Amino acid sequence: MKNTTKTQDSSGSEGPQRAQGRFRVLGLFQEFAHAQASSGIVLLACVIVALVWANSPFGSSYYDLWHLHLAVKFGNVEWLNEAFDRPLEYWINDGLMAIFFFVVGLEIKREVIAGELASPRKAMLPIMAAIGGMVVPAAIFLWFNLGGPAQRGWGIPMATDIAFTLGVMAVLGSRVPTPIKVFLTALAIVDDIGAVLVIAIFYTSEISLTALGIAAVFVVLMIAANRLGVRSTLVYFLLGACGLWP
């Protein structure tokens, strides 16, 4: 009887202990997910893993992964099936990064309306710094490569990796003052916009003025809807999707 009782007690207490262990692990994961530095830590860890992987003997599998096709099927609608059959790098570059820039843009908009960039004088500082951050690296690159086969790559050093910049600031956390965070974020956004314009103008074989015109029309429609007080998310989603589709 005593042995049976001990066995029952030990088996009965094992369940709650396992449950407590699971809750403890879940709690630690939730704390990490909500920590300010978590996104930066994940980003830096992924960068290190990617660099090691790409330069290892298994580097070819790294590039194979990014060219792996992921598709979303819509029955027999061929044009939709073709549009949503893309490699993994496309889903990240044109999908997830678009959401990332949308969120960052909202942060900057808040600062422009009622924050560190509310006055034109304060807003001009990161803009001018971004222009200098594009012109000076391009000039240095041309200084060393003028007339050589690498001259055409002058636009490469112009871009700032905004995701990496924000990731480093997230790791540093409260040690970086808010004005500096806003300044660097605004600088990186302006720098990226300038880099995209340089790529579109100097590195594109053909610019579709029709597509740009259609996109501009829908941008004007979204601005007009905002001025008229339209607050429906669906309206802006549809207008934005139509503007990006061309």
CNS distance restraints for C-alpha pairs under 8 A (distance, minus, plus):
assign (resid   1 and name CA) (resid   5 and name CA) 6.20 0.50 0.50
assign (resid   2 and name CA) (resid   6 and name CA) 6.24 0.50 0.50
assign (resid   3 and name CA) (resid   7 and name CA) 6.19 0.50 0.50
assign (resid   4 and name CA) (resid   8 and name CA) 6.22 0.50 0.50
assign (resid   5 and name CA) (resid   9 and name CA) 6.13 0.50 0.50
assign (resid   6 and name CA) (resid  10 and name CA) 6.10 0.50 0.50
assign (resid   7 and name CA) (resid  11 and name CA) 6.11 0.50 0.50
assign (resid   8 and name CA) (resid  12 and name CA) 5.85 0.50 0.50
assign (resid   9 and name CA) (resid  13 and name CA) 6.11 0.50 0.50
assign (resid  10 and name CA) (resid  14 and name CA) 6.17 0.50 0.50
assign (resid  11 and name CA) (resid  15 and name CA) 7.03 0.50 0.50
assign (resid  12 and name CA) (resid  16 and name CA) 7.63 0.50 0.50
assign (resid  13 and name CA) (resid  17 and name CA) 6.35 0.50 0.50
assign (resid  14 and name CA) (resid  18 and name CA) 6.20 0.50 0.50
assign (resid  15 and name CA) (resid  19 and name CA) 6.21 0.50 0.50
assign (resid  16 and name CA) (resid  20 and name CA) 5.99 0.50 0.50
assign (resid  17 and name CA) (resid  21 and name CA) 6.16 0.50 0.50
assign (resid  18 and name CA) (resid  22 and name CA) 6.22 0.50 0.50
assign (resid  19 and name CA) (resid  23 and name CA) 6.15 0.50 0.50
assign (resid  20 and name CA) (resid  24 and name CA) 5.98 0.50 0.50
assign (resid  21 and name CA) (resid  25 and name CA) 6.25 0.50 0.50
assign (resid  22 and name CA) (resid  26 and name CA) 6.09 0.50 0.50
assign (resid  23 and name CA) (resid  27 and name CA) 5.88 0.50 0.50
assign (resid  24 and name CA) (resid  28 and name CA) 6.24 0.50 0.50
assign (resid  25 and name CA) (resid  29 and name CA) 6.24 0.50 0.50
assign (resid  26 and name CA) (resid  30 and name CA) 6.14 0.50 0.50
assign (resid  27 and name CA) (resid  31 and name CA) 6.14 0.50 0.50
assign (resid  28 and name CA) (resid  32 and name CA) 6.20 0.50 0.50
assign (resid  29 and name CA) (resid  33 and name CA) 6.08 0.50 0.50
assign (resid  30 and name CA) (resid  34 and name CA) 6.14 0.50 0.50
assign (resid  31 and name CA) (resid  35 and name CA) 6.00 0.50 0.50
assign (resid  32 and name CA) (resid  38 and name CA) 5.84 0.50 0.50
assign (resid  33 and name CA) (resid  38 and name CA) 5.96 0.50 0.50
assign (resid  33 and name CA) (resid  39 and name CA) 7.81 0.50 0.50
assign (resid  34 and name CA) (resid  38 and name CA) 7.22 0.50 0.50
assign (resid  36 and name CA) (resid 170 and name CA) 5.94 0.50 0.50
assign (resid  36 and name CA) (resid 171 and name CA) 7.29 0.50 0.50
assign (resid  36 and name CA) (resid 173 and name CA) 6.34 0.50 0.50
assign (resid  37 and name CA) (resid  41 and name CA) 6.15 0.50 0.50
assign (resid  37 and name CA) (resid 167 and name CA) 7.87 0.50 0.50
assign (resid  37 and name CA) (resid 170 and name CA) 4.67 0.50 0.50
assign (resid  37 and name CA) (resid 171 and name CA) 4.22 0.50 0.50
assign (resid  37 and name CA) (resid 172 and name CA) 7.03 0.50 0.50
assign (resid  37 and name CA) (resid 173 and name CA) 6.13 0.50 0.50
assign (resid  38 and name CA) (resid  42 and name CA) 6.19 0.50 0.50
assign (resid  38 and name CA) (resid 170 and name CA) 7.56 0.50 0.50
assign (resid  38 and name CA) (resid 171 and name CA) 7.22 0.50 0.50
assign (resid  39 and name CA) (resid  43 and name CA) 6.11 0.50 0.50
assign (resid  39 and name CA) (resid 167 and name CA) 6.46 0.50 0.50
assign (resid  39 and name CA) (resid 170 and name CA) 6.95 0.50 0.50
assign (resid  39 and name CA) (resid 171 and name CA) 7.84 0.50 0.50
assign (resid  40 and name CA) (resid  44 and name CA) 6.10 0.50 0.50
assign (resid  40 and name CA) (resid 164 and name CA) 7.94 0.50 0.50
assign (resid  40 and name CA) (resid 166 and name CA) 7.39 0.50 0.50
assign (resid  40 and name CA) (resid 167 and name CA) 3.85 0.50 0.50
assign (resid  40 and name CA) (resid 168 and name CA) 5.80 0.50 0.50
assign (resid  40 and name CA) (resid 169 and name CA) 7.49 0.50 0.50
assign (resid  40 and name CA) (resid 170 and name CA) 5.26 0.50 0.50
assign (resid  40 and name CA) (resid 171 and name CA) 5.16 0.50 0.50
assign (resid  41 and name CA) (resid  45 and name CA) 6.04 0.50 0.50
assign (resid  41 and name CA) (resid 167 and name CA) 7.37 0.50 0.50
assign (resid  41 and name CA) (resid 171 and name CA) 6.28 0.50 0.50
assign (resid  42 and name CA) (resid  46 and name CA) 6.09 0.50 0.50
assign (resid  43 and name CA) (resid  47 and name CA) 6.21 0.50 0.50
assign (resid  43 and name CA) (resid 164 and name CA) 7.41 0.50 0.50
assign (resid  43 and name CA) (resid 167 and name CA) 6.43 0.50 0.50
assign (resid  44 and name CA) (resid  48 and name CA) 6.30 0.50 0.50
assign (resid  44 and name CA) (resid 164 and name CA) 7.90 0.50 0.50
assign (resid  44 and name CA) (resid 167 and name CA) 7.39 0.50 0.50
assign (resid  44 and name CA) (resid 168 and name CA) 7.93 0.50 0.50
assign (resid  45 and name CA) (resid  49 and name CA) 6.22 0.50 0.50
assign (resid  46 and name CA) (resid  50 and name CA) 5.94 0.50 0.50
assign (resid  47 and name CA) (resid  51 and name CA) 6.13 0.50 0.50
assign (resid  48 and name CA) (resid  52 and name CA) 6.19 0.50 0.50
assign (resid  49 and name CA) (resid  53 and name CA) 5.91 0.50 0.50
assign (resid  50 and name CA) (resid  54 and name CA) 5.84 0.50 0.50
assign (resid  50 and name CA) (resid  62 and name CA) 7.90 0.50 0.50
assign (resid  51 and name CA) (resid  55 and name CA) 6.15 0.50 0.50
assign (resid  52 and name CA) (resid  56 and name CA) 5.97 0.50 0.50
assign (resid  53 and name CA) (resid  58 and name CA) 6.60 0.50 0.50
assign (resid  53 and name CA) (resid  59 and name CA) 5.70 0.50 0.50
assign (resid  53 and name CA) (resid  62 and name CA) 6.62 0.50 0.50
assign (resid  54 and name CA) (resid  58 and name CA) 7.14 0.50 0.50
assign (resid  54 and name CA) (resid  59 and name CA) 4.17 0.50 0.50
assign (resid  54 and name CA) (resid  60 and name CA) 7.32 0.50 0.50
assign (resid  54 and name CA) (resid  62 and name CA) 5.81 0.50 0.50
assign (resid  54 and name CA) (resid  63 and name CA) 7.62 0.50 0.50
assign (resid  55 and name CA) (resid  59 and name CA) 5.59 0.50 0.50
assign (resid  58 and name CA) (resid  62 and name CA) 7.11 0.50 0.50
assign (resid  59 and name CA) (resid  63 and name CA) 6.85 0.50 0.50
assign (resid  60 and name CA) (resid  64 and name CA) 6.18 0.50 0.50
assign (resid  61 and name CA) (resid  65 and name CA) 6.08 0.50 0.50
assign (resid  62 and name CA) (resid  66 and name CA) 6.78 0.50 0.50
assign (resid  63 and name CA) (resid  67 and name CA) 6.41 0.50 0.50
assign (resid  64 and name CA) (resid  68 and name CA) 6.16 0.50 0.50
assign (resid  65 and name CA) (resid  88 and name CA) 7.43 0.50 0.50
assign (resid  66 and name CA) (resid  87 and name CA) 6.65 0.50 0.50
assign (resid  66 and name CA) (resid  88 and name CA) 5.16 0.50 0.50
assign (resid  66 and name CA) (resid  89 and name CA) 5.12 0.50 0.50
assign (resid  67 and name CA) (resid  87 and name CA) 4.96 0.50 0.50
assign (resid  67 and name CA) (resid  88 and name CA) 5.92 0.50 0.50
assign (resid  67 and name CA) (resid  89 and name CA) 6.54 0.50 0.50
assign (resid  68 and name CA) (resid  87 and name CA) 5.17 0.50 0.50
assign (resid  68 and name CA) (resid  88 and name CA) 5.66 0.50 0.50
assign (resid  69 and name CA) (resid  85 and name CA) 6.64 0.50 0.50
assign (resid  69 and name CA) (resid  86 and name CA) 5.34 0.50 0.50
assign (resid  69 and name CA) (resid  87 and name CA) 3.97 0.50 0.50
assign (resid  69 and name CA) (resid  88 and name CA) 5.93 0.50 0.50
assign (resid  70 and name CA) (resid  85 and name CA) 5.94 0.50 0.50
assign (resid  70 and name CA) (resid  86 and name CA) 5.70 0.50 0.50
assign (resid  70 and name CA) (resid  87 and name CA) 5.81 0.50 0.50
assign (resid  70 and name CA) (resid  88 and name CA) 6.21 0.50 0.50
assign (resid  71 and name CA) (resid  81 and name CA) 7.39 0.50 0.50
assign (resid  71 and name CA) (resid  84 and name CA) 5.59 0.50 0.50
assign (resid  71 and name CA) (resid  85 and name CA) 4.13 0.50 0.50
assign (resid  71 and name CA) (resid  86 and name CA) 6.29 0.50 0.50
assign (resid  72 and name CA) (resid  81 and name CA) 6.60 0.50 0.50
assign (resid  72 and name CA) (resid  84 and name CA) 5.52 0.50 0.50
assign (resid  72 and name CA) (resid  85 and name CA) 6.44 0.50 0.50
assign (resid  73 and name CA) (resid  80 and name CA) 7.58 0.50 0.50
assign (resid  73 and name CA) (resid  81 and name CA) 5.26 0.50 0.50
assign (resid  73 and name CA) (resid  84 and name CA) 7.40 0.50 0.50
assign (resid  74 and name CA) (resid  78 and name CA) 7.95 0.50 0.50
assign (resid  74 and name CA) (resid  80 and name CA) 6.56 0.50 0.50
assign (resid  74 and name CA) (resid  81 and name CA) 6.03 0.50 0.50
assign (resid  75 and name CA) (resid  81 and name CA) 7.99 0.50 0.50
assign (resid  76 and name CA) (resid  81 and name CA) 7.88 0.50 0.50
assign (resid  77 and name CA) (resid  81 and name CA) 6.24 0.50 0.50
assign (resid  78 and name CA) (resid  82 and name CA) 6.09 0.50 0.50
assign (resid  79 and name CA) (resid  83 and name CA) 6.15 0.50 0.50
assign (resid  80 and name CA) (resid  84 and name CA) 6.18 0.50 0.50
assign (resid  81 and name CA) (resid  85 and name CA) 6.11 0.50 0.50
assign (resid  86 and name CA) (resid  90 and name CA) 6.13 0.50 0.50
assign (resid  86 and name CA) (resid  91 and name CA) 6.90 0.50 0.50
assign (resid  87 and name CA) (resid  91 and name CA) 6.80 0.50 0.50
assign (resid  88 and name CA) (resid  92 and name CA) 6.51 0.50 0.50
assign (resid  89 and name CA) (resid  93 and name CA) 5.93 0.50 0.50
assign (resid  90 and name CA) (resid  94 and name CA) 5.54 0.50 0.50
assign (resid  90 and name CA) (resid  95 and name CA) 7.16 0.50 0.50
assign (resid  91 and name CA) (resid  95 and name CA) 4.86 0.50 0.50
assign (resid  91 and name CA) (resid  96 and name CA) 6.63 0.50 0.50
assign (resid  92 and name CA) (resid  96 and name CA) 4.80 0.50 0.50
assign (resid  92 and name CA) (resid  97 and name CA) 6.02 0.50 0.50
assign (resid  93 and name CA) (resid  97 and name CA) 5.32 0.50 0.50
assign (resid  93 and name CA) (resid  98 and name CA) 7.42 0.50 0.50
assign (resid  94 and name CA) (resid  98 and name CA) 5.92 0.50 0.50
assign (resid  95 and name CA) (resid  99 and name CA) 6.69 0.50 0.50
assign (resid  96 and name CA) (resid 100 and name CA) 6.24 0.50 0.50
assign (resid  97 and name CA) (resid 101 and name CA) 6.12 0.50 0.50
assign (resid  98 and name CA) (resid 102 and name CA) 6.13 0.50 0.50
assign (resid  99 and name CA) (resid 103 and name CA) 6.31 0.50 0.50
assign (resid 100 and name CA) (resid 104 and name CA) 6.28 0.50 0.50
assign (resid 101 and name CA) (resid 105 and name CA) 5.85 0.50 0.50
assign (resid 102 and name CA) (resid 106 and name CA) 6.31 0.50 0.50
assign (resid 103 and name CA) (resid 107 and name CA) 6.46 0.50 0.50
assign (resid 104 and name CA) (resid 108 and name CA) 6.34 0.50 0.50
assign (resid 104 and name CA) (resid 185 and name CA) 7.91 0.50 0.50
assign (resid 105 and name CA) (resid 109 and name CA) 6.06 0.50 0.50
assign (resid 106 and name CA) (resid 110 and name CA) 6.25 0.50 0.50
assign (resid 107 and name CA) (resid 111 and name CA) 6.50 0.50 0.50
assign (resid 108 and name CA) (resid 112 and name CA) 6.13 0.50 0.50
assign (resid 108 and name CA) (resid 182 and name CA) 7.45 0.50 0.50
assign (resid 108 and name CA) (resid 185 and name CA) 7.67 0.50 0.50
assign (resid 108 and name CA) (resid 186 and name CA) 6.65 0.50 0.50
assign (resid 109 and name CA) (resid 113 and name CA) 6.11 0.50 0.50
assign (resid 110 and name CA) (resid 114 and name CA) 6.04 0.50 0.50
assign (resid 110 and name CA) (resid 115 and name CA) 6.48 0.50 0.50
assign (resid 111 and name CA) (resid 115 and name CA) 3.83 0.50 0.50
assign (resid 111 and name CA) (resid 116 and name CA) 5.41 0.50 0.50
assign (resid 111 and name CA) (resid 117 and name CA) 5.29 0.50 0.50
assign (resid 111 and name CA) (resid 118 and name CA) 6.32 0.50 0.50
assign (resid 111 and name CA) (resid 182 and name CA) 7.57 0.50 0.50
assign (resid 112 and name CA) (resid 116 and name CA) 6.92 0.50 0.50
assign (resid 112 and name CA) (resid 117 and name CA) 4.52 0.50 0.50
assign (resid 112 and name CA) (resid 118 and name CA) 4.39 0.50 0.50
assign (resid 112 and name CA) (resid 119 and name CA) 7.56 0.50 0.50
assign (resid 112 and name CA) (resid 123 and name CA) 7.64 0.50 0.50
assign (resid 113 and name CA) (resid 117 and name CA) 7.50 0.50 0.50
assign (resid 113 and name CA) (resid 118 and name CA) 5.41 0.50 0.50
assign (resid 114 and name CA) (resid 118 and name CA) 5.51 0.50 0.50
assign (resid 116 and name CA) (resid 122 and name CA) 7.15 0.50 0.50
assign (resid 116 and name CA) (resid 179 and name CA) 6.39 0.50 0.50
assign (resid 116 and name CA) (resid 182 and name CA) 7.00 0.50 0.50
assign (resid 117 and name CA) (resid 122 and name CA) 5.32 0.50 0.50
assign (resid 117 and name CA) (resid 123 and name CA) 4.84 0.50 0.50
assign (resid 118 and name CA) (resid 122 and name CA) 7.14 0.50 0.50
assign (resid 118 and name CA) (resid 123 and name CA) 7.12 0.50 0.50
assign (resid 119 and name CA) (resid 123 and name CA) 6.34 0.50 0.50
assign (resid 120 and name CA) (resid 124 and name CA) 6.08 0.50 0.50
assign (resid 121 and name CA) (resid 125 and name CA) 6.99 0.50 0.50
assign (resid 122 and name CA) (resid 126 and name CA) 7.84 0.50 0.50
assign (resid 123 and name CA) (resid 127 and name CA) 6.73 0.50 0.50
assign (resid 124 and name CA) (resid 128 and name CA) 6.00 0.50 0.50
assign (resid 125 and name CA) (resid 129 and name CA) 6.08 0.50 0.50
assign (resid 126 and name CA) (resid 130 and name CA) 5.93 0.50 0.50
assign (resid 126 and name CA) (resid 183 and name CA) 5.80 0.50 0.50
assign (resid 126 and name CA) (resid 184 and name CA) 7.33 0.50 0.50
assign (resid 126 and name CA) (resid 186 and name CA) 6.02 0.50 0.50
assign (resid 126 and name CA) (resid 187 and name CA) 4.73 0.50 0.50
assign (resid 126 and name CA) (resid 190 and name CA) 7.90 0.50 0.50
assign (resid 127 and name CA) (resid 131 and name CA) 6.32 0.50 0.50
assign (resid 127 and name CA) (resid 186 and name CA) 7.50 0.50 0.50
assign (resid 127 and name CA) (resid 187 and name CA) 6.14 0.50 0.50
assign (resid 127 and name CA) (resid 190 and name CA) 6.32 0.50 0.50
assign (resid 128 and name CA) (resid 132 and name CA) 6.22 0.50 0.50
assign (resid 129 and name CA) (resid 133 and name CA) 6.00 0.50 0.50
assign (resid 129 and name CA) (resid 187 and name CA) 6.64 0.50 0.50
assign (resid 130 and name CA) (resid 134 and name CA) 6.26 0.50 0.50
assign (resid 130 and name CA) (resid 187 and name CA) 5.09 0.50 0.50
assign (resid 130 and name CA) (resid 188 and name CA) 7.01 0.50 0.50
assign (resid 130 and name CA) (resid 190 and name CA) 6.08 0.50 0.50
assign (resid 130 and name CA) (resid 191 and name CA) 5.10 0.50 0.50
assign (resid 131 and name CA) (resid 135 and name CA) 6.13 0.50 0.50
assign (resid 131 and name CA) (resid 190 and name CA) 7.98 0.50 0.50
assign (resid 131 and name CA) (resid 191 and name CA) 6.92 0.50 0.50
assign (resid 131 and name CA) (resid 194 and name CA) 7.97 0.50 0.50
assign (resid 132 and name CA) (resid 136 and name CA) 5.79 0.50 0.50
assign (resid 133 and name CA) (resid 137 and name CA) 6.58 0.50 0.50
assign (resid 133 and name CA) (resid 158 and name CA) 6.91 0.50 0.50
assign (resid 133 and name CA) (resid 191 and name CA) 7.34 0.50 0.50
assign (resid 134 and name CA) (resid 138 and name CA) 6.35 0.50 0.50
assign (resid 134 and name CA) (resid 157 and name CA) 7.62 0.50 0.50
assign (resid 134 and name CA) (resid 158 and name CA) 4.46 0.50 0.50
assign (resid 134 and name CA) (resid 159 and name CA) 7.00 0.50 0.50
assign (resid 134 and name CA) (resid 191 and name CA) 6.71 0.50 0.50
assign (resid 134 and name CA) (resid 194 and name CA) 7.75 0.50 0.50
assign (resid 134 and name CA) (resid 195 and name CA) 7.81 0.50 0.50
assign (resid 135 and name CA) (resid 139 and name CA) 6.06 0.50 0.50
assign (resid 135 and name CA) (resid 158 and name CA) 7.20 0.50 0.50
assign (resid 136 and name CA) (resid 140 and name CA) 6.17 0.50 0.50
assign (resid 137 and name CA) (resid 141 and name CA) 6.12 0.50 0.50
assign (resid 137 and name CA) (resid 157 and name CA) 5.83 0.50 0.50
assign (resid 137 and name CA) (resid 158 and name CA) 6.06 0.50 0.50
assign (resid 138 and name CA) (resid 142 and name CA) 6.21 0.50 0.50
assign (resid 138 and name CA) (resid 154 and name CA) 5.23 0.50 0.50
assign (resid 138 and name CA) (resid 155 and name CA) 6.25 0.50 0.50
assign (resid 138 and name CA) (resid 156 and name CA) 7.85 0.50 0.50
assign (resid 138 and name CA) (resid 157 and name CA) 6.22 0.50 0.50
assign (resid 138 and name CA) (resid 158 and name CA) 6.07 0.50 0.50
assign (resid 139 and name CA) (resid 143 and name CA) 6.07 0.50 0.50
assign (resid 139 and name CA) (resid 154 and name CA) 7.78 0.50 0.50
assign (resid 140 and name CA) (resid 144 and name CA) 6.62 0.50 0.50
assign (resid 141 and name CA) (resid 145 and name CA) 6.12 0.50 0.50
assign (resid 141 and name CA) (resid 151 and name CA) 7.88 0.50 0.50
assign (resid 141 and name CA) (resid 154 and name CA) 5.84 0.50 0.50
assign (resid 141 and name CA) (resid 157 and name CA) 7.61 0.50 0.50
assign (resid 142 and name CA) (resid 146 and name CA) 4.94 0.50 0.50
assign (resid 142 and name CA) (resid 151 and name CA) 6.27 0.50 0.50
assign (resid 142 and name CA) (resid 154 and name CA) 6.16 0.50 0.50
assign (resid 145 and name CA) (resid 149 and name CA) 7.64 0.50 0.50
assign (resid 145 and name CA) (resid 150 and name CA) 5.99 0.50 0.50
assign (resid 145 and name CA) (resid 151 and name CA) 5.13 0.50 0.50
assign (resid 146 and name CA) (resid 150 and name CA) 7.97 0.50 0.50
assign (resid 146 and name CA) (resid 151 and name CA) 5.45 0.50 0.50
assign (resid 147 and name CA) (resid 151 and name CA) 6.29 0.50 0.50
assign (resid 150 and name CA) (resid 154 and name CA) 7.93 0.50 0.50
assign (resid 154 and name CA) (resid 158 and name CA) 7.77 0.50 0.50
assign (resid 155 and name CA) (resid 159 and name CA) 7.75 0.50 0.50
assign (resid 155 and name CA) (resid 195 and name CA) 7.28 0.50 0.50
assign (resid 155 and name CA) (resid 198 and name CA) 6.93 0.50 0.50
assign (resid 155 and name CA) (resid 199 and name CA) 7.43 0.50 0.50
assign (resid 158 and name CA) (resid 191 and name CA) 7.49 0.50 0.50
assign (resid 158 and name CA) (resid 195 and name CA) 6.23 0.50 0.50
assign (resid 159 and name CA) (resid 191 and name CA) 6.12 0.50 0.50
assign (resid 159 and name CA) (resid 192 and name CA) 5.73 0.50 0.50
assign (resid 159 and name CA) (resid 194 and name CA) 7.97 0.50 0.50
assign (resid 159 and name CA) (resid 195 and name CA) 5.45 0.50 0.50
assign (resid 160 and name CA) (resid 188 and name CA) 5.79 0.50 0.50
assign (resid 160 and name CA) (resid 191 and name CA) 6.24 0.50 0.50
assign (resid 160 and name CA) (resid 192 and name CA) 6.28 0.50 0.50
assign (resid 161 and name CA) (resid 165 and name CA) 6.22 0.50 0.50
assign (resid 161 and name CA) (resid 188 and name CA) 7.26 0.50 0.50
assign (resid 161 and name CA) (resid 192 and name CA) 7.91 0.50 0.50
assign (resid 162 and name CA) (resid 166 and name CA) 6.12 0.50 0.50
assign (resid 162 and name CA) (resid 185 and name CA) 7.19 0.50 0.50
assign (resid 162 and name CA) (resid 188 and name CA) 5.33 0.50 0.50
assign (resid 162 and name CA) (resid 189 and name CA) 6.97 0.50 0.50
assign (resid 162 and name CA) (resid 192 and name CA) 7.69 0.50 0.50
assign (resid 163 and name CA) (resid 167 and name CA) 6.04 0.50 0.50
assign (resid 164 and name CA) (resid 168 and name CA) 6.21 0.50 0.50
assign (resid 165 and name CA) (resid 169 and name CA) 6.40 0.50 0.50
assign (resid 165 and name CA) (resid 184 and name CA) 7.86 0.50 0.50
assign (resid 165 and name CA) (resid 185 and name CA) 7.89 0.50 0.50
assign (resid 165 and name CA) (resid 188 and name CA) 7.93 0.50 0.50
assign (resid 166 and name CA) (resid 170 and name CA) 6.03 0.50 0.50
assign (resid 166 and name CA) (resid 185 and name CA) 7.18 0.50 0.50
assign (resid 167 and name CA) (resid 171 and name CA) 6.36 0.50 0.50
assign (resid 168 and name CA) (resid 172 and name CA) 6.41 0.50 0.50
assign (resid 169 and name CA) (resid 173 and name CA) 6.11 0.50 0.50
assign (resid 169 and name CA) (resid 176 and name CA) 6.77 0.50 0.50
assign (resid 169 and name CA) (resid 181 and name CA) 7.22 0.50 0.50
assign (resid 172 and name CA) (resid 176 and name CA) 6.38 0.50 0.50
assign (resid 176 and name CA) (resid 180 and name CA) 6.68 0.50 0.50
assign (resid 176 and name CA) (resid 181 and name CA) 6.72 0.50 0.50
assign (resid 177 and name CA) (resid 181 and name CA) 6.48 0.50 0.50
assign (resid 178 and name CA) (resid 182 and name CA) 6.20 0.50 0.50
assign (resid 179 and name CA) (resid 183 and name CA) 6.05 0.50 0.50
assign (resid 180 and name CA) (resid 184 and name CA) 6.06 0.50 0.50
assign (resid 181 and name CA) (resid 185 and name CA) 6.04 0.50 0.50
assign (resid 182 and name CA) (resid 186 and name CA) 6.06 0.50 0.50
assign (resid 183 and name CA) (resid 187 and name CA) 6.03 0.50 0.50
assign (resid 184 and name CA) (resid 188 and name CA) 6.01 0.50 0.50
assign (resid 185 and name CA) (resid 189 and name CA) 6.22 0.50 0.50
assign (resid 186 and name CA) (resid 190 and name CA) 6.22 0.50 0.50
assign (resid 187 and name CA) (resid 191 and name CA) 6.00 0.50 0.50
assign (resid 188 and name CA) (resid 192 and name CA) 6.04 0.50 0.50
assign (resid 189 and name CA) (resid 193 and name CA) 6.20 0.50 0.50
assign (resid 190 and name CA) (resid 194 and name CA) 6.18 0.50 0.50
assign (resid 191 and name CA) (resid 195 and name CA) 6.15 0.50 0.50
assign (resid 192 and name CA) (resid 196 and name CA) 6.13 0.50 0.50
assign (resid 193 and name CA) (resid 197 and name CA) 6.28 0.50 0.50
assign (resid 194 and name CA) (resid 198 and name CA) 6.22 0.50 0.50
assign (resid 195 and name CA) (resid 199 and name CA) 6.23 0.50 0.50
assign (resid 196 and name CA) (resid 200 and name CA) 6.10 0.50 0.50
assign (resid 197 and name CA) (resid 201 and name CA) 6.03 0.50 0.50
assign (resid 198 and name CA) (resid 202 and name CA) 5.66 0.50 0.50
assign (resid 198 and name CA) (resid 203 and name CA) 7.22 0.50 0.50
assign (resid 199 and name CA) (resid 203 and name CA) 4.80 0.50 0.50
assign (resid 199 and name CA) (resid 204 and name CA) 6.50 0.50 0.50
assign (resid 200 and name CA) (resid 204 and name CA) 5.33 0.50 0.50
assign (resid 200 and name CA) (resid 207 and name CA) 7.26 0.50 0.50
assign (resid 201 and name CA) (resid 207 and name CA) 7.63 0.50 0.50
assign (resid 208 and name CA) (resid 212 and name CA) 6.42 0.50 0.50
assign (resid 209 and name CA) (resid 213 and name CA) 5.95 0.50 0.50
assign (resid 210 and name CA) (resid 214 and name CA) 6.23 0.50 0.50
assign (resid 211 and name CA) (resid 215 and name CA) 6.15 0.50 0.50
assign (resid 211 and name CA) (resid 246 and name CA) 5.16 0.50 0.50
assign (resid 212 and name CA) (resid 216 and name CA) 6.06 0.50 0.50
assign (resid 213 and name CA) (resid 217 and name CA) 6.28 0.50 0.50
assign (resid 214 and name CA) (resid 218 and name CA) 6.56 0.50 0.50
assign (resid 214 and name CA) (resid 243 and name CA) 6.36 0.50 0.50
assign (resid 214 and name CA) (resid 246 and name CA) 7.31 0.50 0.50
assign (resid 215 and name CA) (resid 219 and name CA) 6.22 0.50 0.50
assign (resid 215 and name CA) (resid 242 and name CA) 7.78 0.50 0.50
assign (resid 215 and name CA) (resid 243 and name CA) 4.28 0.50 0.50
assign (resid 215 and name CA) (resid 244 and name CA) 6.34 0.50 0.50
assign (resid 215 and name CA) (resid 246 and name CA) 7.41 0.50 0.50
assign (resid 216 and name CA) (resid 220 and name CA) 6.21 0.50 0.50
assign (resid 216 and name CA) (resid 243 and name CA) 7.46 0.50 0.50
assign (resid 217 and name CA) (resid 221 and name CA) 6.27 0.50 0.50
assign (resid 217 and name CA) (resid 243 and name CA) 7.63 0.50 0.50
assign (resid 218 and name CA) (resid 222 and name CA) 6.18 0.50 0.50
assign (resid 218 and name CA) (resid 239 and name CA) 5.95 0.50 0.50
assign (resid 218 and name CA) (resid 240 and name CA) 6.91 0.50 0.50
assign (resid 218 and name CA) (resid 242 and name CA) 7.22 0.50 0.50
assign (resid 218 and name CA) (resid 243 and name CA) 5.21 0.50 0.50
assign (resid 219 and name CA) (resid 223 and name CA) 6.27 0.50 0.50
assign (resid 219 and name CA) (resid 239 and name CA) 7.85 0.50 0.50
assign (resid 219 and name CA) (resid 240 and name CA) 7.50 0.50 0.50
assign (resid 219 and name CA) (resid 243 and name CA) 7.07 0.50 0.50
assign (resid 220 and name CA) (resid 224 and name CA) 6.08 0.50 0.50
assign (resid 221 and name CA) (resid 225 and name CA) 6.08 0.50 0.50
assign (resid 221 and name CA) (resid 239 and name CA) 7.52 0.50 0.50
assign (resid 222 and name CA) (resid 226 and name CA) 6.17 0.50 0.50
assign (resid 222 and name CA) (resid 236 and name CA) 6.45 0.50 0.50
assign (resid 222 and name CA) (resid 239 and name CA) 6.70 0.50 0.50
assign (resid 222 and name CA) (resid 240 and name CA) 7.76 0.50 0.50
assign (resid 223 and name CA) (resid 227 and name CA) 6.24 0.50 0.50
assign (resid 224 and name CA) (resid 228 and name CA) 6.15 0.50 0.50
assign (resid 225 and name CA) (resid 229 and name CA) 6.35 0.50 0.50
assign (resid 225 and name CA) (resid 230 and name CA) 5.31 0.50 0.50
assign (resid 226 and name CA) (resid 230 and name CA) 5.56 0.50 0.50
assign (resid 226 and name CA) (resid 231 and name CA) 7.37 0.50 0.50
assign (resid 232 and name CA) (resid 236 and name CA) 6.95 0.50 0.50
assign (resid 233 and name CA) (resid 237 and name CA) 6.11 0.50 0.50
assign (resid 234 and name CA) (resid 238 and name CA) 6.12 0.50 0.50
assign (resid 235 and name CA) (resid 239 and name CA) 6.20 0.50 0.50
assign (resid 236 and name CA) (resid 240 and name CA) 5.81 0.50 0.50
assign (resid 237 and name CA) (resid 241 and name CA) 5.97 0.50 0.50
assign (resid 238 and name CA) (resid 242 and name CA) 6.10 0.50 0.50
assign (resid 239 and name CA) (resid 243 and name CA) 6.12 0.50 0.50
assign (resid 240 and name CA) (resid 244 and name CA) 6.17 0.50 0.50
assign (resid 241 and name CA) (resid 245 and name CA) 6.00 0.50 0.50
assign (resid 242 and name CA) (resid 246 and name CA) 7.56 0.50 0.50
